[in-house]
Amino acid sequence: MTSSLNAPLDIIELRNIASDVASQAGKYVLEESKNPILHESKSSASDLVTDIDKRTEALIVDLIKNQRPDDSFLGEEGTSQKGSSNVLWIIDPIDGTTNFVHEHPGFGVSIAAKFDDVIVAGAVADPKHKELFDAAIGSGARCNGEHITIRRSPELKTALVATGFSYQELDRKVQAEVLAHVLPAIADIRRMGSAAIDLCSVAMGRVDAFYETGLNEWDIAAGSLIASEAGAEVITMKSFAGEALHVAVNTCIKSEFLALLNSAMEKVTKDI
């Protein structure tokens, strides 16, 4: 074990650490899924957490600290450790816990490294589909070690769009109304249940855009970098009630899609 305090920053090394640890954590989650899954609610009855989330987060922290003992950590399940370096690891041990609990595909492990307030490396493991996505800033995005880029041919009317919904009843109602305005202008909508996986789907060209409100940094840190490095435009804009709206979109439809979202939000806001 070597100190990370005075060592020069190696972004590819950070990517490789994120990728290796996400892979190990994904295998752990998949193995644990064979056992009965006990869960409890957090912010609402549909916002679930399991003991496996908590154990996986602890595993991730331990694995990274073995290699970078001076770094800081922030995890969805409560990890908050301040280190002496300028690297912060942002962890979502299971993004898509509701899917995980229901034995539905669409959950993954998300790990990102932030340096001086910039996400510089990250990885998302989708253990059900045996896919491992990763990226380093300025070095592109990969799936299972192969470089990936978005497809650049869609039109808005043929675009497949991914989104997600809040756990809060009032927010869900507004989000559904926004979707009602968006849906007629596109080909169709997809709702996977994991923002991290959705962002990787943008990177792979499986969907042409993604938008969602109410997300936390651990939901999107790694996936946003992967989508951006694959060639997507990643944007944070204001939605209804001033909330952050996170968007990743194929650059071919960026202008039309953003205009559609703004129009939908304006129509819904007038009715609130």
Backbone bond lengths (Angstrom), bond angles and torsions (degrees), N, CA, C in turn:
res aa  C-N    CA-C-N  psi(-1)  N-CA   C-N-CA  omega(-1)  CA-C   N-CA-C  phi
1 M - - - 1.467 - - 1.521 109.31 -
2 T 1.336 116.19 130.92 1.464 120.33 178.99 1.516 110.09 -118.67
3 S 1.323 115.62 153.08 1.460 119.94 179.34 1.520 110.40 -71.19
4 S 1.341 116.01 141.40 1.468 121.22 177.53 1.518 111.90 -100.81
5 L 1.348 116.64 3.52 1.463 120.11 -171.72 1.520 112.52 -67.75
6 N 1.339 117.09 -47.73 1.456 120.26 -174.41 1.526 113.22 -107.96
7 A 1.319 116.96 1.66 1.463 120.14 -179.34 1.525 109.84 -74.03
8 P 1.348 118.25 143.48 1.476 119.88 176.23 1.517 110.44 -63.40
9 L 1.327 116.28 146.42 1.459 120.39 -176.97 1.524 110.28 -72.32
10 D 1.304 116.12 125.61 1.454 123.33 176.82 1.525 107.24 -114.56
11 I 1.334 116.57 101.43 1.464 120.78 -174.61 1.520 111.56 -65.53
12 I 1.318 117.43 -36.38 1.467 119.97 178.18 1.527 109.99 -64.69
13 E 1.325 116.42 -37.89 1.468 119.34 176.18 1.527 110.60 -62.24
14 L 1.340 117.04 -42.51 1.458 120.17 178.31 1.520 110.59 -61.91
15 R 1.328 116.91 -42.53 1.469 120.07 176.70 1.519 110.90 -59.58
16 N 1.322 116.10 -45.09 1.461 119.78 -177.13 1.523 111.91 -66.63
17 I 1.323 116.60 -35.98 1.467 119.99 175.63 1.526 109.86 -65.02
18 A 1.334 116.01 -48.28 1.464 120.07 178.92 1.522 110.98 -57.65
19 S 1.319 115.87 -43.41 1.459 120.93 -177.64 1.529 111.56 -66.00
20 D 1.322 116.25 -46.82 1.468 120.44 -178.81 1.524 111.42 -64.35
21 V 1.324 116.45 -43.50 1.459 120.17 -178.35 1.533 110.66 -70.06
22 A 1.332 117.60 -40.46 1.465 120.29 177.18 1.524 110.54 -61.26
23 S 1.325 116.83 -39.36 1.465 120.89 178.02 1.526 111.00 -62.46
24 Q 1.317 116.24 -46.99 1.466 120.15 179.47 1.529 110.95 -63.40
25 A 1.324 116.35 -42.90 1.464 120.35 -179.63 1.524 110.76 -65.93
26 G 1.336 116.85 -38.76 1.455 120.39 178.36 1.521 111.79 -62.05
27 K 1.313 116.68 -41.55 1.470 120.63 177.93 1.522 110.72 -65.10
28 Y 1.330 116.22 -38.32 1.460 120.80 177.50 1.535 110.85 -63.05
29 V 1.328 115.96 -46.27 1.471 120.48 179.64 1.524 110.73 -61.24
30 L 1.316 116.82 -43.94 1.462 120.84 -179.02 1.522 110.94 -63.94
31 E 1.319 117.12 -40.22 1.468 120.58 178.38 1.519 110.95 -65.98
32 E 1.332 116.18 -41.75 1.461 120.54 179.81 1.525 112.20 -67.75
33 S 1.316 117.22 -24.96 1.464 120.73 -178.77 1.534 112.01 -67.20
34 K 1.321 117.32 -13.99 1.465 120.77 178.79 1.526 111.65 -76.35
35 N 1.330 115.83 -16.41 1.460 121.16 179.48 1.526 110.20 -96.54
36 P 1.338 117.86 161.96 1.477 119.78 176.17 1.524 110.52 -55.89
37 I 1.330 116.39 133.89 1.464 121.61 -176.13 1.523 109.52 -104.41
38 L 1.316 116.34 110.60 1.458 121.28 176.61 1.516 108.32 -88.83
39 H 1.339 116.26 134.78 1.458 119.02 -177.54 1.515 111.43 -138.58
40 E 1.323 114.92 162.83 1.456 122.19 174.85 1.512 108.72 -139.64
41 S 1.320 116.74 167.59 1.462 121.61 -177.85 1.523 110.53 -95.32
42 K 1.348 114.22 153.95 1.455 119.99 175.52 1.533 109.46 -111.79
43 S 1.328 117.78 -96.01 1.465 120.37 -174.35 1.520 113.52 -77.34
44 S 1.337 117.05 -21.15 1.463 121.13 178.19 1.515 107.74 -158.18
45 A 1.344 115.78 174.93 1.462 119.89 -177.08 1.519 112.70 -63.03
46 S 1.334 117.13 -23.75 1.466 120.55 -178.71 1.530 113.29 -98.49
47 D 1.338 116.67 -1.29 1.467 121.59 178.89 1.522 107.52 -97.23
48 L 1.323 116.29 96.90 1.456 121.60 -168.37 1.527 112.45 -102.04
49 V 1.323 114.74 153.29 1.465 121.73 172.21 1.521 107.17 -142.17
50 T 1.316 116.38 146.43 1.456 121.64 178.74 1.511 110.06 -122.54
51 D 1.317 115.43 165.16 1.455 119.67 174.67 1.526 110.62 -64.31
52 I 1.334 116.42 -25.94 1.463 120.47 178.76 1.530 110.12 -67.42
53 D 1.350 117.91 -37.38 1.471 120.68 173.85 1.528 109.83 -54.11
54 K 1.323 115.71 -48.80 1.461 120.85 -174.67 1.530 111.19 -68.26
55 R 1.328 116.53 -41.86 1.466 119.47 179.99 1.531 111.30 -68.88
56 T 1.324 115.85 -36.01 1.464 119.43 178.75 1.518 110.61 -66.68
57 E 1.331 117.25 -41.07 1.461 120.23 177.47 1.531 110.88 -60.86
58 A 1.329 116.72 -42.77 1.469 120.31 178.57 1.526 110.81 -63.47
59 L 1.332 116.24 -39.84 1.464 120.62 177.98 1.525 111.10 -61.70
60 I 1.327 116.46 -45.38 1.469 121.20 -179.42 1.517 110.81 -60.62
61 V 1.330 116.50 -46.37 1.472 120.59 179.90 1.519 110.44 -59.90
62 D 1.325 116.92 -45.93 1.466 120.18 -179.03 1.525 111.27 -62.30
63 L 1.322 117.46 -43.36 1.463 120.75 -178.22 1.530 111.99 -64.03
64 I 1.343 115.92 -39.90 1.472 118.82 179.58 1.526 110.77 -72.87
65 K 1.334 116.47 -41.02 1.470 119.57 -178.45 1.523 111.80 -63.68
66 N 1.324 117.04 -28.10 1.466 119.61 176.34 1.522 111.24 -61.34
67 Q 1.329 116.26 -28.08 1.463 120.34 -178.55 1.529 112.74 -103.74
68 R 1.349 116.32 -27.92 1.466 120.18 -176.54 1.535 108.59 -137.53
69 P 1.308 116.14 76.50 1.470 120.63 -172.69 1.516 114.96 -69.36
70 D 1.337 118.37 -15.35 1.464 120.55 -175.87 1.529 113.77 -96.23
71 D 1.332 117.31 -0.90 1.463 120.61 -175.34 1.531 112.26 -81.82
72 S 1.331 114.90 165.68 1.466 122.23 176.76 1.525 109.59 -98.73
73 F 1.352 115.30 162.35 1.457 120.76 -177.22 1.527 110.84 -139.41
74 L 1.338 115.37 141.13 1.458 122.74 173.96 1.523 107.71 -137.78
75 G 1.329 116.96 119.85 1.456 120.73 -178.07 1.508 112.70 -126.37
76 E 1.318 116.13 152.15 1.466 120.94 -179.68 1.520 112.03 -59.28
77 E 1.326 117.35 -35.75 1.463 120.31 -174.25 1.518 113.14 -90.57
78 G 1.328 117.31 20.44 1.454 120.20 169.08 1.507 116.39 112.95
79 T 1.320 118.36 -8.36 1.466 119.41 178.44 1.523 110.29 -63.72
80 S 1.318 116.36 127.59 1.461 122.04 175.78 1.521 107.39 -149.67
81 Q 1.331 114.90 96.08 1.458 120.61 -176.11 1.523 109.16 -124.72
82 K 1.317 115.76 128.49 1.454 121.29 -179.43 1.514 109.77 -97.40
83 G 1.332 115.89 120.96 1.457 120.78 177.67 1.516 110.91 -102.73
84 S 1.318 116.30 -174.73 1.458 121.64 -176.52 1.523 113.22 -100.88
85 S 1.339 117.28 -5.42 1.463 119.97 177.14 1.528 109.20 -93.61
86 N 1.334 116.61 179.50 1.462 121.20 178.40 1.531 112.43 -98.53
87 V 1.333 116.78 16.28 1.466 121.17 179.58 1.522 109.66 -104.65
88 L 1.327 115.72 128.17 1.461 122.93 177.13 1.526 108.71 -117.45
89 W 1.319 116.59 126.80 1.456 121.99 176.19 1.524 109.77 -95.37
90 I 1.326 115.83 125.68 1.467 122.49 -176.72 1.522 107.72 -110.20
91 I 1.330 116.52 121.72 1.466 121.45 -165.44 1.526 111.77 -125.50
92 D 1.323 115.50 130.14 1.461 121.78 165.34 1.521 105.90 -120.64
93 P 1.331 117.81 103.96 1.459 120.05 -172.18 1.525 113.91 -65.23
94 I 1.336 116.30 -36.85 1.468 120.71 172.43 1.524 107.27 -140.89
95 D 1.305 116.79 101.29 1.459 120.18 174.17 1.521 106.55 -87.89
96 G 1.328 116.01 115.98 1.458 120.99 -172.70 1.518 111.18 104.30
97 T 1.340 116.34 39.38 1.470 120.52 -177.45 1.521 112.08 -60.18
98 T 1.330 117.74 -35.59 1.466 119.77 179.09 1.525 110.26 -61.77
99 N 1.323 117.54 -41.99 1.459 120.63 174.54 1.522 110.50 -60.92
100 F 1.321 116.28 -44.86 1.462 121.80 -178.91 1.522 110.92 -58.38
101 V 1.321 116.35 -46.31 1.464 120.97 -179.04 1.531 111.27 -63.15
102 H 1.338 115.87 -36.69 1.467 120.89 -177.88 1.532 113.06 -89.64
103 E 1.335 116.07 8.86 1.468 121.21 -179.83 1.525 111.48 56.69
104 H 1.330 114.76 37.91 1.461 121.79 178.74 1.527 108.61 -107.01
105 P 1.325 118.52 134.59 1.473 118.84 177.64 1.527 110.21 -63.97
106 G 1.306 115.85 151.71 1.456 120.20 -178.99 1.507 111.42 119.18
107 F 1.322 116.72 42.18 1.459 121.54 173.33 1.519 108.25 -137.79
108 G 1.323 115.21 153.54 1.457 118.30 -177.73 1.504 112.48 -159.00
109 V 1.318 115.24 171.08 1.454 123.62 177.01 1.526 108.05 -103.06
110 S 1.328 116.71 129.06 1.465 121.27 -177.71 1.522 110.05 -121.63
111 I 1.338 115.77 126.56 1.464 121.77 179.64 1.527 108.47 -135.97
112 A 1.328 116.56 128.11 1.465 120.58 178.87 1.515 110.12 -133.01
113 A 1.326 115.32 150.37 1.460 121.65 175.60 1.523 108.96 -111.98
114 K 1.327 115.36 126.42 1.468 121.46 177.54 1.523 108.66 -110.65
115 F 1.344 115.51 133.13 1.457 121.41 178.04 1.518 108.41 -124.67
116 D 1.325 116.77 120.43 1.472 121.67 -178.90 1.531 111.12 50.22
117 D 1.341 116.27 47.48 1.462 124.27 175.40 1.524 114.40 70.76
118 V 1.313 118.20 16.51 1.466 122.01 175.76 1.528 108.83 -123.38
119 I 1.342 116.44 129.33 1.463 119.85 174.78 1.522 107.87 -72.01
120 V 1.332 116.38 117.94 1.462 120.25 -174.11 1.530 113.01 -111.24
121 A 1.324 117.44 -17.14 1.459 120.29 -179.52 1.518 109.14 -157.43
122 G 1.326 115.90 153.66 1.453 118.26 178.93 1.509 112.13 -171.80
123 A 1.339 114.21 164.00 1.456 120.92 178.34 1.517 109.64 -148.52
124 V 1.323 115.23 147.22 1.466 122.98 174.35 1.525 107.52 -130.37
125 A 1.321 116.34 121.96 1.460 121.19 176.91 1.522 109.27 -101.59
126 D 1.332 116.59 127.99 1.466 123.41 174.01 1.529 106.43 -110.56
127 P 1.334 117.54 86.76 1.463 119.92 -170.89 1.520 114.51 -66.22
128 K 1.330 117.59 -30.74 1.465 120.45 179.31 1.518 111.73 -61.57
129 H 1.334 116.12 -36.89 1.458 121.16 -177.34 1.532 112.47 -103.10
130 K 1.338 115.83 6.69 1.461 121.59 177.98 1.534 111.57 54.55
131 E 1.343 114.89 44.68 1.454 120.60 178.28 1.520 110.01 -120.81
132 L 1.319 114.61 137.66 1.453 121.36 178.53 1.527 108.41 -128.27
133 F 1.322 115.62 112.50 1.454 122.52 -179.49 1.530 108.52 -99.75
134 D 1.328 116.78 142.85 1.456 118.70 173.71 1.519 110.15 -154.31
135 A 1.327 115.19 166.59 1.462 121.10 -179.24 1.515 109.54 -160.76
136 A 1.330 114.65 151.61 1.470 122.86 169.52 1.518 106.31 -128.84
137 I 1.311 116.41 138.02 1.459 120.44 -174.46 1.532 110.13 -58.49
138 G 1.324 115.46 128.33 1.448 121.33 -179.72 1.517 115.01 82.04
139 S 1.325 117.03 -0.82 1.475 120.66 -176.66 1.520 113.66 -121.08
140 G 1.329 117.77 7.31 1.454 120.52 176.91 1.515 113.56 85.73
141 A 1.341 114.38 177.14 1.459 122.29 -178.80 1.522 109.64 -117.60
142 R 1.333 115.08 155.00 1.455 120.03 -177.81 1.529 110.98 -137.17
143 C 1.326 114.84 156.53 1.470 122.27 168.48 1.521 106.21 -129.62
144 N 1.329 115.84 120.49 1.470 122.08 -176.88 1.531 111.74 50.71
145 G 1.340 115.00 38.92 1.454 121.02 175.30 1.512 115.54 86.35
146 E 1.341 117.62 -7.53 1.467 121.69 179.66 1.517 110.23 -100.42
147 H 1.322 117.50 133.96 1.467 120.12 -179.21 1.523 111.14 -64.81
148 I 1.322 115.59 142.03 1.464 121.94 -178.30 1.522 110.16 -127.39
149 T 1.325 116.17 149.64 1.463 122.76 174.61 1.516 108.58 -141.64
150 I 1.316 115.88 154.07 1.458 120.34 177.81 1.525 109.89 -70.30
151 R 1.333 116.03 155.03 1.461 120.00 171.64 1.520 108.10 -80.54
152 R 1.330 116.97 149.36 1.463 120.41 -171.07 1.526 112.71 -120.80
153 S 1.328 117.70 36.85 1.459 118.84 -176.89 1.534 116.57 -121.74
154 P 1.328 121.20 -0.54 1.461 118.41 -173.24 1.524 114.21 -74.89
155 E 1.311 115.09 155.29 1.460 122.80 166.08 1.518 106.68 -108.18
156 L 1.316 116.77 159.35 1.456 119.73 -177.95 1.524 111.14 -57.59
157 K 1.328 117.67 -41.61 1.465 120.57 -175.98 1.526 112.61 -68.30
158 T 1.342 117.43 -18.78 1.469 120.38 177.75 1.521 112.01 -107.64
159 A 1.328 117.40 8.79 1.469 121.49 -175.28 1.527 111.39 -77.91
160 L 1.326 114.41 138.53 1.463 122.00 171.63 1.525 106.65 -98.79
161 V 1.320 117.19 126.35 1.459 121.99 -171.09 1.530 110.02 -122.11
162 A 1.323 115.76 132.48 1.464 121.67 176.82 1.521 110.17 -100.93
163 T 1.318 115.66 146.40 1.456 120.63 176.27 1.519 109.08 -152.09
164 G 1.317 115.71 177.01 1.456 121.80 176.84 1.508 109.19 -147.22
165 F 1.324 115.89 171.84 1.455 120.72 -173.93 1.524 111.36 -130.11
166 S 1.312 114.73 151.65 1.453 122.48 179.85 1.528 110.76 -67.32
167 Y 1.326 115.40 161.94 1.462 120.43 172.23 1.526 111.44 -85.31
168 Q 1.335 116.84 -8.18 1.460 120.59 -176.43 1.526 110.84 -95.31
169 E 1.317 115.95 133.65 1.465 121.87 -171.68 1.524 113.54 -57.14
170 L 1.336 117.93 -47.73 1.460 120.41 -176.85 1.528 111.17 -66.19
171 D 1.333 116.86 -40.77 1.466 120.15 178.06 1.521 110.89 -63.87
172 R 1.317 116.97 -39.31 1.465 120.92 -179.41 1.532 110.54 -62.38
173 K 1.313 115.94 -37.64 1.462 120.18 -180.00 1.533 110.08 -63.12
174 V 1.325 116.70 -45.85 1.464 120.53 -179.94 1.530 110.20 -66.24
175 Q 1.320 116.71 -42.37 1.463 120.18 179.06 1.523 111.67 -60.87
176 A 1.316 116.31 -37.47 1.466 119.94 177.73 1.527 111.20 -66.20
177 E 1.323 116.82 -36.28 1.460 120.36 178.80 1.529 111.15 -69.33
178 V 1.335 116.71 -38.80 1.467 120.22 175.14 1.524 109.22 -61.51
179 L 1.315 116.90 -45.22 1.455 121.27 -179.53 1.525 111.41 -60.57
180 A 1.316 117.05 -36.24 1.470 120.53 179.49 1.526 111.72 -61.30
181 H 1.343 117.07 -29.16 1.464 120.84 177.22 1.531 111.36 -83.72
182 V 1.324 116.79 -31.02 1.467 121.16 -178.10 1.524 111.73 -75.72
183 L 1.311 116.68 -42.87 1.467 122.06 -169.63 1.527 115.03 -56.61
184 P 1.335 120.20 -41.99 1.471 118.47 -179.00 1.531 114.59 -64.37
185 A 1.339 117.40 -18.17 1.467 120.52 -175.26 1.525 113.11 -94.71
186 I 1.333 117.85 -5.18 1.469 121.22 -176.87 1.526 109.58 -124.00
187 A 1.332 115.76 177.82 1.467 119.64 179.98 1.522 111.03 -73.09
188 D 1.340 116.58 -47.59 1.466 119.67 -178.05 1.520 108.82 -173.96
189 I 1.332 114.18 172.23 1.454 121.75 -178.41 1.520 109.08 -117.74
190 R 1.328 116.62 149.70 1.450 121.99 173.30 1.519 108.70 -129.06
191 R 1.339 115.72 138.62 1.457 121.31 179.89 1.538 107.35 -128.99
192 M 1.324 115.83 98.29 1.460 121.09 -176.60 1.518 112.57 -84.04
193 G 1.345 116.81 -41.53 1.456 120.03 -178.83 1.506 113.95 104.36
194 S 1.337 117.14 8.29 1.466 122.01 175.86 1.516 108.24 -143.37
195 A 1.319 116.69 114.08 1.466 120.12 179.46 1.519 110.85 -62.94
196 A 1.333 117.54 -37.30 1.460 120.87 -179.75 1.526 111.07 -61.11
197 I 1.326 116.48 -45.07 1.471 120.92 178.88 1.523 110.34 -68.43
198 D 1.331 117.89 -39.52 1.469 120.79 178.02 1.521 111.46 -59.46
199 L 1.324 117.15 -42.79 1.463 120.54 -179.74 1.529 111.08 -65.79
200 C 1.311 116.51 -36.05 1.466 119.54 175.57 1.521 110.57 -69.07
201 S 1.323 117.39 -31.26 1.463 121.19 176.11 1.524 111.21 -66.22
202 V 1.332 117.03 -35.33 1.467 120.34 172.95 1.525 109.23 -62.86
203 A 1.325 116.61 -44.97 1.464 121.15 -179.58 1.523 111.81 -59.54
204 M 1.327 116.62 -35.61 1.461 121.51 -178.28 1.523 113.09 -84.42
205 G 1.343 117.24 -9.88 1.455 120.64 -175.81 1.515 113.43 80.35
206 R 1.322 117.20 13.19 1.467 120.72 178.34 1.527 111.01 -74.97
207 V 1.315 116.02 -30.48 1.462 122.27 167.76 1.520 107.03 -129.40
208 D 1.317 116.10 157.33 1.462 120.95 -174.84 1.521 113.13 -96.54
209 A 1.326 116.52 -15.34 1.460 120.40 178.72 1.520 109.17 -160.66
210 F 1.317 114.79 160.07 1.463 122.81 176.42 1.521 107.76 -143.60
211 Y 1.326 116.16 138.97 1.460 119.68 173.04 1.519 109.08 -146.62
212 E 1.323 116.18 146.19 1.464 120.45 178.40 1.523 109.71 -167.26
213 T 1.324 115.97 145.62 1.465 122.32 173.56 1.528 109.15 -106.04
214 G 1.326 115.42 168.20 1.458 120.62 173.35 1.511 115.03 75.50
215 L 1.328 117.83 20.50 1.458 121.13 -178.36 1.528 111.50 -91.69
216 N 1.318 115.11 152.68 1.457 121.40 174.68 1.527 109.93 -102.28
217 E 1.324 116.38 165.70 1.454 119.96 -175.40 1.519 111.70 -59.50
218 W 1.328 117.29 -38.69 1.469 118.98 -178.44 1.527 112.57 -67.56
219 D 1.343 117.71 -21.80 1.459 120.36 177.75 1.528 112.12 -69.32
220 I 1.324 116.45 -33.37 1.465 119.81 -166.11 1.525 115.04 -123.11
221 A 1.339 118.29 -7.73 1.467 120.19 -171.37 1.525 111.72 -58.01
222 A 1.316 117.56 -54.15 1.465 120.56 -178.30 1.521 111.18 -72.35
223 G 1.330 117.18 -45.67 1.463 121.06 -176.73 1.515 113.14 -62.62
224 S 1.326 117.07 -37.46 1.468 120.08 179.56 1.524 110.84 -64.52
225 L 1.338 116.61 -41.53 1.461 119.76 178.28 1.529 110.78 -64.83
226 I 1.320 116.68 -41.67 1.467 120.93 179.56 1.527 110.34 -62.02
227 A 1.334 117.08 -45.55 1.469 120.62 178.77 1.519 111.25 -63.08
228 S 1.330 116.31 -44.11 1.464 120.84 -179.33 1.519 111.42 -63.51
229 E 1.325 116.50 -45.30 1.463 120.36 -178.85 1.529 112.06 -68.95
230 A 1.335 117.29 -20.02 1.468 120.91 175.40 1.528 111.70 -84.09
231 G 1.340 117.30 -6.21 1.456 120.76 176.06 1.506 115.92 112.25
232 A 1.315 118.10 1.45 1.462 120.82 177.62 1.527 110.63 -79.55
233 E 1.309 115.35 156.92 1.466 121.03 172.57 1.521 107.50 -91.12
234 V 1.325 117.06 123.81 1.461 122.35 -179.05 1.519 108.30 -112.80
235 I 1.318 115.92 123.28 1.466 121.59 -169.99 1.520 109.32 -135.44
236 T 1.330 116.48 144.51 1.459 121.56 168.26 1.520 107.56 -116.19
237 M 1.329 116.56 122.60 1.460 121.25 -178.94 1.522 109.18 -130.74
238 K 1.318 116.29 170.26 1.462 120.38 179.35 1.524 109.94 -86.32
239 S 1.327 114.20 135.55 1.458 119.68 177.58 1.520 108.77 -107.03
240 F 1.322 115.90 -162.54 1.449 121.14 176.24 1.529 109.62 -57.06
241 A 1.310 116.53 145.04 1.472 124.02 179.39 1.523 112.78 59.54
242 G 1.336 116.82 20.04 1.448 120.70 175.77 1.510 116.10 75.73
243 E 1.336 117.78 7.26 1.461 120.22 178.69 1.524 110.56 -70.89
244 A 1.332 115.85 156.78 1.458 120.83 177.15 1.527 109.81 -74.71
245 L 1.311 115.80 131.96 1.457 122.51 174.96 1.521 107.22 -112.74
246 H 1.312 116.36 117.26 1.463 122.03 -178.57 1.525 109.34 -95.02
247 V 1.318 115.49 129.01 1.466 121.84 -174.59 1.525 109.21 -131.31
248 A 1.326 115.88 137.55 1.467 122.40 167.88 1.521 105.93 -131.62
249 V 1.327 116.88 128.58 1.465 118.87 -170.42 1.525 110.49 -146.48
250 N 1.311 115.65 144.40 1.455 121.99 171.17 1.528 108.09 -59.31
251 T 1.322 117.00 131.35 1.463 120.43 -174.78 1.523 112.85 -62.02
252 C 1.341 118.34 -23.01 1.464 121.05 179.76 1.523 112.51 -64.16
253 I 1.337 116.61 -28.80 1.463 119.63 -177.24 1.526 111.75 -116.80
254 K 1.318 117.50 12.94 1.459 121.12 -174.62 1.529 112.51 -54.52
255 S 1.317 118.13 -54.41 1.464 121.03 -174.37 1.521 111.38 -62.06
256 E 1.337 116.00 -46.25 1.463 119.93 -178.85 1.523 111.35 -65.67
257 F 1.325 115.85 -40.79 1.463 119.16 -176.75 1.524 111.51 -68.91
258 L 1.321 117.49 -42.47 1.469 120.26 178.28 1.524 110.81 -64.72
259 A 1.325 116.39 -38.57 1.461 120.08 176.87 1.524 110.44 -63.23
260 L 1.328 116.73 -40.07 1.461 121.08 178.18 1.523 111.03 -63.17
261 L 1.336 116.97 -45.96 1.461 120.04 178.80 1.524 111.51 -61.64
262 N 1.334 116.92 -45.55 1.464 120.19 179.81 1.518 111.70 -61.73
263 S 1.326 115.93 -42.00 1.461 120.01 178.61 1.520 111.32 -63.28
264 A 1.331 115.97 -43.20 1.468 120.25 179.83 1.518 111.09 -62.71
265 M 1.344 116.00 -43.19 1.462 119.25 -178.77 1.526 111.52 -68.21
266 E 1.310 117.14 -36.05 1.474 120.02 177.63 1.524 111.05 -63.79
267 K 1.315 116.73 -42.70 1.468 120.89 -179.99 1.527 110.88 -64.31
268 V 1.341 116.04 -42.90 1.463 119.61 -178.48 1.526 110.75 -70.51
269 T 1.324 117.26 -39.78 1.461 121.00 -178.65 1.528 110.82 -61.76
270 K 1.314 118.12 -36.44 1.468 121.35 178.92 1.516 111.97 -63.47
271 D 1.350 115.27 -27.20 1.468 119.51 -177.80 1.515 114.08 -90.42
272 I 1.365 115.95 -9.00 1.470 118.64 -178.04 1.522 110.78 -77.14
